[in-house]
């Protein structure tokens, strides 16, 4: 009897080991056989490709780092395992996965901790130097809140979102000195408190409605009359928008957002020139992006270093006197630009991709207004603002 039990245990152990080996070698074989993916539409980013070996890359550590990223990015069924991890994290009541917080009413919100103020100080210094260099040109800074800064009613109860947000916003406001600032945080918080849909649930951007309220604040700051809501025709262009926060979180059970365009009479007579590649687009929306996951790039054609928006020749707007605005923005400016284009000819600059002197460009075109429109994440976690000082003499 004892020998029979031992045989049973032995068979069970062999089956378990064999099953484990099948899984290990199966995934290893799949990694070698399945073609590498170049781009993850789900995560909206390019994936690490197989790195080239060199002695230099091995000795300086880049090869080992890239090979680790390669296996992580190209792991078979990666999306399934990311989702399974998110389910497990929430099941043990962690309220977060991969630095994304699960908030109320289906909101998933990127987690932001206290930032490194060294980088912030460099960015604020760049803004102040640029302001001084522009002299009498109307220069202003508008900083939008991140989802965590704005969606306070939807944050997990014990997470100190307001304390973190208020600390960094107060610091930036106090240390910008004499630079003119436009407050967008408080008005958008008030809209959230009123239950309005001004930030996406699955993405870090504001909705088009949120961009409209930002436009109102900007125009009021300029002493100009913004168009009322009734001036626009609201078109729902997608009810299946899954944003970048959704992709990172792995919380696949969260439903999609809807996306709108706010159309105004004559906006189809505007011309959008993507100076980077010389292409021209009628209107301000690239509808092809509505067919892919990165739907937010439908606004002004997505990320480009320099974009010019102006009325087409023969358009009634071309016969009116319009000021020129240089809009220095991150991606929050994409959905804002069509509102501003109702009033201004726009030179839109994204310092993440624009690598020549912006000061020289402003000196050349002599705009009436220069506006920096960034969200706080770009102020705390990016050095792109430091490109403002390139070419200042």
N, C-alpha and C positions, 0 to 999 in steps of 0.2 A: 504493500500500500504506500509506504514512504517513498519507494523508488518511483511509483507512478506519479505521485504528487510532484516530485522533483522534475520528472520529465515534462509534466504540464507547465510548471513554472519556466522550465528551460525553453519550451516551445513558445510560451507567451513572451519571454524576453527576446527571443530571436525575432519574433514577429514585430515587436516594438522597435528593435534596433533596425531591422530591415526597412520598416516604414519610415523611420527617421532618415536613414541613408537615402531612400528613394526621394524624399522631400529635398534633402540637401543637394544631392547630385542632380535631381530634376531641375531645381532652380539654377544651379550652376550651369547646366547644359542650356537651359533657356536663355540665360544671360549671354552665352556665346552664340547661340543659334538665332535668336530673335533679333532682327535689325534694330540698330540704335535709333531712337527718336531724336530728332533735332530740336523740335519745339513742342512744349506742352501747352495746348490750348486751354486746358483746365486751369493751369497756374499762370498762364499768360507770360511765359518766359522761355528763353532758350536753355536747353539742357546741356550739361557738361558732356562733351564728346571725349572719345578715347585720347588721352594726352600722348604727345610724342616724347619718347625717352631721349634724354641727353644727360651726360655726366653733370653738367652745370645745374640742370633742373633737379637732379637727384640730390646734389650736395646742398643746394639752397632751400630744399624742402618743398618747392612748388610741384614737383612730380608726384610726391606722395599725397599732397593735399588734393591735387587734381584727380588722381586715381581714386581716392576715397569719394570725392564728389561724383565721379563718373559712375561708380557702382551704386551709389545712393540714388542718382537720377535715373539710371537705366535698369534698376531692379525690376524684374517681372512683376506685373500686377501691383505696381507701386501705389496707384490711386486707391486700390481696394484696401491695402494695408494702412494707408493714411487715414481712410475713413474708419477702419476698425479701431485704430488707436484712439481716434476722437470719441467713439462710442464708449470705449473702456474708461477714458479719462472722465467723461461726464457721469458714467455709471458710479464711479467712486466719489462723486460730488466735488470734483476739483474746480468746476465752473470755468475751466479754460483748457485749451489745447494749443500747443505751439505758439504761445504768446497771443492767443486770441481768446477773448472773454465771451462767454455765452450770457447775453443780457436778456432782458424781458421782451416778450412779444416778438420773438424770433430775430432779435438784433444780435449780430456777432460783431464784436468791436475789438480792434487792435489794441493790445495792452501797451500803455506808455508809462515808463517809470521816470523818475527825476533825471534830466538830461545832463550831459557833460557841458558845463557852461564855458569851457575853454573854446569850444567850436562856436558856440553862440556868440561869444565876444568877438571872434574874428568876423563873423557875418555882420554883426551890428556895426563894427568898425568900417567894413566895406560899404555899408549903406550910408553911413555918415560922410565918408570921404566922397562918395559919388554925389551926394546931395550938395556938398560944398563945391565940387567941380562944375556942377550944372549952373551955378550962379542963380540967376533970376527965373530959370525955367521952373514951372510948377511941378514939383516932385513930391509924391506921397507914397506911403506904404500902407497896405491893407493886408492884415494877416488873418486868415480864416482858422477857425478851430478845427482840430482833428475830431474824429467821431467821439473819442473819449472826452474831449473838452466840451462838446456840445450836447451829446445825448445823455445828460446826467440822469434823467428819470429812468433810463433803461439799463443803467449800470448795476452790476451785482451789489447788493446792499452794503457789504463791508469793505468794498474797494474804495480807496480814498481819491477818486477821480477828480473831484472839485479842488481838493487841496493841491494835488500835483499840477492841475491845469492853471489854477489861479497864481501859483507861485511862478511858473515860467512866463505866463502872460504879463504879470506885473513886472517881472525882471526885464523883459524885452521892452515894455512900454517906458519904464523909467530910464533905461540905458540907451534908448535911441536919441536922447537929447532933444535937439530942436527940429528933428525930422518930423514933418507933418504926418500924422497917423489917422487912419480911418478905422473906427471900432466896428468890427463885424461879429465879434464873439457874443456880446450881450444881446444884440437884436436877434441873432439866430437861436440863442438859448431861449429867448422869450417865445419864439415861434415853436420850438420843441415843447416848451411848457404848455403851450396852447393846443398841443396835439397835432401840429401840422407835420407833414411828411417832407422834411427839408434835408435830411441825410438818408442815404440808402441804408438798408438793413444789412446787406451783404457786401458792401463796398465802402471804401474809406472816403469817397467823394460826397459832396452835397448833391442833392437832386437838382433838377432844373428849376424847381420851385425855390429851393434854397439859393441857387445862383441868382434868381430874380430878386429875392430880398437883399442879397449882397449888392446887386446893381442899384437898387433903390438907395441904399446907404451911401454908395459911392457918388451917385449923382447929387444927393442932398449935400454931401460934403463939398462938392464943387459949386454949390449954389445954383444948380441946374435942375430943371423939372424932369423927373423920371416919368416914363409912360406908365399909366395905371394898368392893373391886371387886365382890364377889359380891352386894352389895345391889342392884346395878343390872342391868337387862336391856339389853344393847347391841344397838341396831337400826341396820343399815346402811340409810340412807335415800336415798343416792345413790352411784353409782359413776361419775358423770360430772360431777364438780365441777372446773371450771377457774377458778382464782383470779385475783386482780388482777395478780399478778406475771406470770402466763402471758399476760394480755392486753397488758401493757406490753412484754414481751420480744419478742413476735413469733415465738417459737420454736414454731411450730405442730406440730412433730413430737413434742413432749413430751406424754405421755399424761395423762389426768385423775387426780385424787385421788378417794378415797372419803370419804364423810361419815357420821358416826354420831350418833345420839342415845343418851344414857345415861338410860334410863327408870327411875323408881323408883315403888314402889307408892304411889298417891295423888297422883302429880304431875298427873294429869288433873283433879283437883279444885281445882287452883290457878287463880286468876284473874289475868290480866295486863291491867292498865289502862294504856293509852297516854294519859297525861294531856294531852299536846299537842293531840290532836284529839278526845278524849272517847270513843274507841272501847275496847271491851272484848273480850278474847280468852279463850276457855276453854282452860286449859292454858298452856304456855309456848312453844309452837311454832306458827309460821304456815306451814302446809304449802304454801300457794300459792307460796312462794318456791322450793320444790323443783322447780317447773315452769319456772323461768327460770334465767338464768346466775348471778344473785346469790343462790346457794343459802345462803350463810352468814347472810343476813338472816332465815332461818327461825328462828333463835334469838331469842326475845323480840321478834320483829317488826322487827328491824333498828335503824337509827339514829333515835332520838327523844330529845328533850330531857329528858323526865321520864317514867318508867315505874314503876308500882307493882305488885308481885306479892305476893299473900297468899292464904290458903285461902278458898275459897268458903264462904258461909254454909251451915251444915249439914254441912260436911266434918268428918271426925273430927279433922283437924289444927286446925280452928278452935276446938276445945274444949281444946286444949293451950296451955300458957303458952309463948309464943314471943317472943324478943327482936326488936327492930327494928334493921335495919342500913341506913344510907345508903351505897350503893355508888356512888362517883364513878369513872366508867370511860370508856375509849375502847372501840373495837370488840372488843378482847380480852375484855372483860367479858361479851359477849353469851353465849358458850358456857360461861362460868363461872357465870352467874347461876342456871341451873337446879339446880346443885349446892348453892349457898348457900341457895336457897329451900327446901331440905329442912330447914333449921334456923331461918331468919330470915324475918320479913316484910321485904320489900325496898322501899326507895325508891331507884330507880336514876336517876342523874343523868349526863347527857352534856354537859359544859361547852361543847362545840362548838355546841350548839343551845339550851342553857338560859341565858336572858338576864335572869333576876331573881336576887335575892340568895340564894345558897345558905346563907349564914350565918343569914339570917332564917328559912329553912325549917327548918334544924337546930334553931334556938332554939325554934321552934314545936312540932315533933313530938318533940323530946327522945329521940333514938334512944340505945340502949345502945352502939352501935358505929358508927364512921364509917371506911370503908375507901376509900382511893384505889388503884384498880387500873388502871395505865397500862402500855403497853409503851414501851420506851426511845425509840422514834421520836417518840412524842407528847411526851416530855420534851425532846428535842433540837430538834425541828422545828416545834413548835406553841406558841402562847402561850395556849392555852385554860386552863391551870392558873391563870393570873393572874386569871381570873374568880372564883376562890375568895375574893378579898378584897373583892368587891363587897358593900357594905352593912355591913362590919365597922366598929364604932364604938368 
